[in-house]
Structures are given as C-alpha cells and as structure tokens.
Amino acid sequence: MSKPKVAFIGTGGTMSSLGVHPLELQDYGIHNNRMHASAILARFPEAKEVADVFAVDFKDIPSTDIYFSEWQALAALCSKLHAEHPDLAGAVIGHGTATLEETAYFLNLVLKVPFTVVLIGSQRPASGISTDAAINLVNGVRTAADPASRGRGVLVLLNDEIQAAREVTKTSNWRMQTFRTHDFGVIGHADADAIAYYRKVERKHYPDTEFDVSGLKALPRTDIVYAYPGSDGTAVKAFVAAGAKGIVSAGFAPGSPPPADLTALTEAVKQGVVVVQSSRAGSGRIFRSKRLTDAGILSGDNLNPQKARLLLAIALTKTTDPVEIARMFATY
C-alpha cells in the first residue's frame, strides 16, 4: 500500500540550524549555518518512514526576517505544489518559532489549496542535544498525511501538540511547551499510535476565505501601539505621520488604551485610520464599550495584538469601511 505524499518546505529557523557543539543551545545562530529542506530530511530520515516525503527548498533565514514577500511566496508555492501534485496529502512548513504564529495565521487567511498545511519548528537546533527538531518533523508529517487533519485550517505542531493557527501563540523563550492556546487549548495530539483530534475551530479559514494577496506588492502599513502607564499618544501620532492605514491598540486588559493614547487614536480615526482594540493580556474577547464605540475603535475579538494586526492589514487590502472590517473580525 502506497504512503500518502507530503511536501516538506524549509524556510530556515532553529530546526534548520547547526551549532558547533551539542550543548550550544542558545547562541547557535551566530554561525549562520542552516540546512535546506533536503538536508533536514537527510538528517532525520525517519520522516520518510511515515509518508512519501519530498523536500522543497525555499529560503534558509531566521524567522525574524520573514514578512509579506515570503508569506506571499509561500502561498504561491502551495498553489504550485497543488497544480504539480494533485495527489498531495499535505505540506509541512519548517519555520523559526519567533514569527511562526504570524506566518501560520497569514496562510490560514489566504491559502486556496485543498490539502493540509502544518507549520512546525523547534526550540533547540538540529545539532543540539535532545533537539526537538526530529520528533516535530516526524509528527508534522504524520499530521499533514492524516485524513482527519483536512478542513481544520492551518495547523501548528510542536511538542506533540496540534494547535490552530488562529489561536496559538508563543509564550516562552526556551521551554518545549512554548506554543499555547490560552482560551481554548490544543485541538489534538500527535501521540505515538495516532493523530487524535478533539475539537474544531469555528472561525472561517482557508480555502474558503475572501482574501487574495497574489497580486499585491505590499500590505497596507498597519502598526501596534502598546499600552503602558504614562503613554502620551506619541507613538500613535508617529504611526499616523508615517502613513499608517491601520493601528491596533494593544491595550490594558480587558481592552482599553491609556487616556492620552485614546485621544490620539480617536483623532487618528477622524483622519481615516482604522483602529482596532486588542489587549496586551493576549486572552479574552474585547468588549466594544461605549467609550470605544464613541471613538470609532473596533473590537479585535479575542485575537492577540500581532494576529489582530495581520487580519487588519489583510482586511485593508479589501476595504476601509469599518462596518465591513468589523464583520471580518467577527468572521475570521
């Protein structure tokens, strides 16, 4: 019986990195020595035991360098793979953990392919003692190949845990259990005997979304203003002056900006900037209070600031109508 076909796309990051000693677990990036996808598969051949895996070399860069051009190229690459391999069960994207959640959510909003897409990473370099790169690769391939993974949106797999792109966030610098879903928890587990799912995400996701970034040269400038005691609106004014089309307020929990920032944000709305309220707590829905409503500030639902920024930027490629953007935040 033939094994399911899975593509492994390498973008760099910790799981592709090689230090000079097994105990070099933190400053390995200084060597700038990263493997292509084909080299990662060669280093961890067990991945080919669970599926018919083939390597797709992309870029080998730190995830801190990844932004729109790479996201756009990844989306296009997934479409190309679908055209070339109509029998493809899924694609696994190896990615640095610093911005993995942003890439996953972006793809969750724009992909138009039928197969499963799983993002994986590692907290320890491939050369490090007890590296998690090997097991995350194998489990990522298993998850992508499993028919039960289809229709769940982009998935994130690390530490044997399967999480939804919309919900997951990195919570620890070094721990293996860094990726967490604060409000709802994991959607499944990659156990040794099975890929086991327990829930689905209700919000809309690829391939049935209204967004298309294939012809865009850039995303509209969208910035985040972080709340702290004594903030005086300077950052808001600077972003507006720099040409921001959208601003996300990472406010105090449960979702309010400092008074001076609120004044500046209210003025920004009057100047045509779309402002969305989020919370620096990173958990829980934003209630659109009378104060926010009067200021023209929209609710970011329960998205953390970085995810709210992504959805706002993509929404702004379609419309600047606050009513429509509010609908998108309630949909995705």
N, C-alpha and C positions, 0 to 999 in steps of 0.2 A: 504493500500500500504506500503510495507516494505521500511525502510530508508536505504540509502547507508551505507556500512560498512567502518569504518575508524579506523585505529590503532593510538593510541597516545603513542609515545615513549618519555620517560622522561630521560634527561641527567643531570638535575640539573639546575644551574644558578639562576638568580634573581627570575624568575617566580615560582621557587620551594621553595624559601627561606622564612623563618619565623623569623621576629624580635620579640621583646618583647613588642612593643608599636606601635600603628598605625602611629605615627609620626616619627618612626625610619625608615627613607627613604634612608639613606646612609650607615651607618656602621652596617647594619643588618648581614652581612656576618661573623662578629666576633663570632656569636653564633654557627656557623657551623650546623645550623638546617635547613635541606632541606627535602622536601617531595618527595616520589616516585610518579611515574605517576598515580598510582591508587588513592593516597591521593589527588593529584591535581584535578582529575576528581570528587572525592567525595566533595571537597571544592567548586568546580564550576560545579554543576550538570546540569546547563543549556546547556552544550556542548552536553549532551545526548539527548536533545530535537531536535537537528538539524541533527543528524545522529546516527547510531548504532555504538557507540564508545566503544572500549575496550582498556584497559591500557596494555602497555608493559614496564615493569621496565628495565632500562638499568644501568645507573650509576647516582649518585647524587653528582656531583662535580662542582666546579667553571669552567667556560669555559676556563679560563687561563691555566687549567691543561690538556686540550684536545689536543691531537696531533694524529699521524698516527695510533697508535694501536686502539684508539677509532674510528677514521674515518673508518678504515678497518672493525672493528666490526660492525659499523652502516650499512655499505654497505652489509655485510654478513647477518645482521639481516633483512634488507629489502628483500633480496633474500629468506630468510627463511619464512618471512611472505607471500611472493608471493606463495611459494610452499604450505604453510599450508592454505592459504585463497585465492584461485584463484578468488574469487568474490570481493576482496578488492578494494574499490574505490580509496583509498589513505592512506597516512601515514602523520601524523603531528609529528614533532620532536621538543620538547621543549628544548631550548638551552639558555645558557648565551649569552648576547649580545656582550661580549668582542671579541669573536672569531667566532661569528655566521656566518659572511660572508665567512670566510675561510672554515668552515665545509660545508656550502651550495655549494660553488664552487667546492670543492673536490668531493662531491657526484654528482654534476652536470656533472663531467668528468668521473666518474667510475661506476655509477649505471647501472644495466641491467634489471630493472623491468619495467613493463608497466604502473603501477599506478602512480598517482600524489604524489609528495613528497613536503611538505610545512614545512619550518622552522619558528618557532615562538619564541619569547622571551618577556621580559617585562623590563621596565625601573624602575619599582617600585616593591618591594617584594609583595608576595601574601598577607602578613599581613598588608601592608601599606594602609593608607587612599588613596582613589582614585587609587588603583592599576589598572594597565592596563593588568594584567595577565588574568583576566576573559574574557574581550572582545577579547583579542588576541587569547585566546584558542578557543572561540566560532567561531570567524571569520576564524581561521586557519582550523578548522574542516569543516566549510562551504565551504571554498576554496578547500580543498582536496576532498570533496564529489562532487563538481560541475563538470559535464562532460566537460564543457568548459575549465577547467584547464589542461586537458590532452594534452600532446605534447608540453608543453611550457618550459620544463626543470624544474629544482628545483626552487621553488618559496619561497620568504621570505615575511612574513605577520606580520606587526606591524602597529599600528596607522591607521587601516582601509585601508592601502595601500599595494598593491601587487606588488612586485618588482622581477626582475630576479636575480638569484644567481650570474651570471657573472658580473653584472653591479653594484649591490648595495654595499654600504659601510656605516659604522657607522661614523657619523660626529659630534656628540655632546655627552658629558659625561652624561648629565642628562635629556635633553629635550625629550618629547614624539616623536617628529618628527626626531629623530636621524638618522634613516636609509634613505639615499638619493641615487638617481642615478643621478650623476652630468650631464652627457652628454645628457641623453635621457628622464629622468623622469620615473614615475611609468608605469607599464603595465596595471594596472587595480585597481579597488577599491572594497572593501568589504562593500557595502552600506547595510542599514538595509533591503531593499527589494530585493536586488540582488547582485550577484557577477558579476561585469561588467568589461569586458576587452576591450582594445583599440588598442593594438599592440602586435606583437610577436617579439622575439629576433631572429635575422638572424643567429647567430653563432651556430654551431653544439653543441648538448648536449645529455645527457642520453636519451634513452638507446643506441643510435646509435653512440658510440664512440669506439676508437681503444684501449682504456686503460683497463687493468685488474690488479688490485692490490691484488687479493685474496691470492696469494701465496708468497707475499713479506714479508720479515722480517722488512724492514725499507725503507724509501725513501732515495735516494742519498742526501748527505749533500748539501744544497743549501742556500746561505746566501744573505742578503741585505746590501748594502753599501749606507748609507745615505749621500747625498751631503750637505756640508756647507762650507762657506768661510774659507780657510786655511787648509782644509783637505789635508793631505800629503801622502795618499796611505797606511798608516799603517794598517788600517782596512782590505784593500784588501789583503795585504801580510799576515796578520794574518789568514784570512779565507783560503787562499791557503795553508798555512802551516798546518792548522787544517784539511786539506783534502777535501775542498770544490770541488765538481764536477761542480757546477754551481753558478754563482753570478748574482744577479740583482742589477743594479745601479739605485738607486732612485735619479736621477739627478735633477739639476736645471731645471725649466721649460724654454723652451719647451722640454727638454730632453738632457742634456749634463752633464757629470761629471766634477768636478774640475780638473784642468790640471794635478796635481800630481796623482790624482786617475785614470785619463785616462791613464797615463803612466803605472801605476801598473796594470790596467785592461788589457791593451794591452799585457803586459808581461804574465799575467795570461792566456790569450787566447793562447799564444805561448806554454804554459805548458799543454794545453789540457782542460782548464776550459772553459765551455760555459758561455758567458756573455751576458746578456740581458739588454737593456736600458729601463728604465721606468722613471717616473717623480714624484717628491715629491708633485707636484700640484694635482695629483690624477685625472686629467681630460685631455682629448685630446689625439690624436694619436701621437706616436713618429715617426718622420721622420728620416729615416736612412740616415743621411748625409754622405758626403764623408769622414769626419773625423771618424765617427763611422764605416763605411764600411772598411776603411783602417786599423782600429784597430781590425777588425773581430768581432765587437759587433753587436748583433742582435737587432731588434726592438721589444719592448713589446707591440706593438699596443696601445690600449687605456686602458690596464689593469693597475690598481694601483700596487704599488710595492708588496704588500702582495699577490695579485692574480697572478701577474707575477711569483713570487717565486713558488707558488703552481703548476702552469702549467709547469714551467721549471723542477721542481723536478719530476713531473709525466712523462714528456716527456723523461727525462733522464733514466727512467726505461725501455724505449724502444730503445733509440738510443743516441749517442753522436754526430751524424752528424749535423752540423749547418744548412745545407740546409733543412733537414727533420724537425728540430726543428723550423726553420723559417716558414715552411709550417703549423706546428701545431699552432703556434701563429696566423697565418692568418685564421685558421680554427675554433679554439675554443675561 
